[in-house]
Amino acid sequence: MSLFQFSFNAFRMPDFKRRPVFKFISKRSGPFNGQVKLTSDRVYILPTRVGLIFALLLITLLVGSINYEKSLGFILTFLLAGIGNVLLLSTWRNIAGLELKAGHALAVFSSEAATFNVQLINHPLLNRHSIAISHDGIEQDIVDCAANSQQQITFKVETNKRGTLDPGAFRLYSEFPSGLFIAWTWIDLSLSCIVYPQPDKNVISLLADNSEDGENDRSGSGGENFSQLRKYQHGDNISRVCWKAAAKNEELFSKEFSGSAPKTQWINWDDIQARNTEHRLSIMAALIIQAENNNQHYGLTLPQKQIRPDCGGKHFHQCLTALALY
């Protein structure tokens, strides 16, 4: 095991922040409010296993040169030591000076993997190579970042319960260019992700029990006869996008229909028969998914909270988020 691996394993222990040797690292690790620059005091460097072997080789060469009084041995030893110092600085500079910015994390259902994005902002005239990210000791992604550019790097976290997921700190590191040293940082950008309740796959549809049939004709919300195309608006149902028109005009359009008003479904907390709260939320999540897939207008009633009937991506996220944060 290399010196770096030994140090990183210590980080995975629950009480690492209480260890005096790591207090100076934890103070510089955050949490930060979505953005931080990797200044010199936040980037650390250690030899890898190959680096330790290289150091042992230098010591052996130096001892042999002293013992046998070989001038060429001294020249080779100091030459290799100088190259090692240059490589050490190059590895450290590959990380130092980067600016990290938290990206948007899409909501997921419980038991799915949440993907977190981190934006690497490289201002100096310096190309960065082979920058890796890991979480919980597992390497997730490796990217290059050209000078004066931005690059996205991602890592995933498995979910097992609903609510707001905070992945905590992640590790950014690089062994470029030689593999003799590893420069790394330990950063918490206050990332977060909404985790919806896992939908009950065995739920029986209750939509027909609480629906209200529309009686009046109105344009733009029915589902019988095509009426017209209009420009796509954020939150429109993706199933109503006219892809043929989008291909011709390079712009998104939504289909509008005229006819009888759609059924309105109320998903009511008190109407759900369930074993417990989590089971009830799981059933309600399944009903929301089914209503959205059927292009129905649906509303949500929770204790001390009600969301009026609507449809579309924005409404879908609003309802599931209410369940996730209940």
Buried (B, 14 or more C-beta within 10 A) or exposed (E): EBBBBEBBEEBEEEEBEEEEEBEEBBEBBBBBEEEBBBEEEBBBBBBBBBBBEBBEEBEEBBEEBEEEEBEEBBEBBBEBBEEBEEBBBBBBBBBBBBBBBBBEBEBBBBEBEBBBBBBBBBEEEBEBEBBBBBBBEEEBBEBBBEEEEEBEBBBBBEBEEBBEBEBBBBBBBBBBBBBBBBBBBBBBBBBBBBBBBBBBEEBEEBBEEBBEEBEEEEEEBBBEEEBEBEEBEEBBBEEBBBEEBEEEEEEBBBBBBBBBBBBBBBBBBEEBEBEEEBBBBBBBBBBBBBBBEBBBBBBBBBEEEEBEBBBBEEBBBBBBBBBBEB
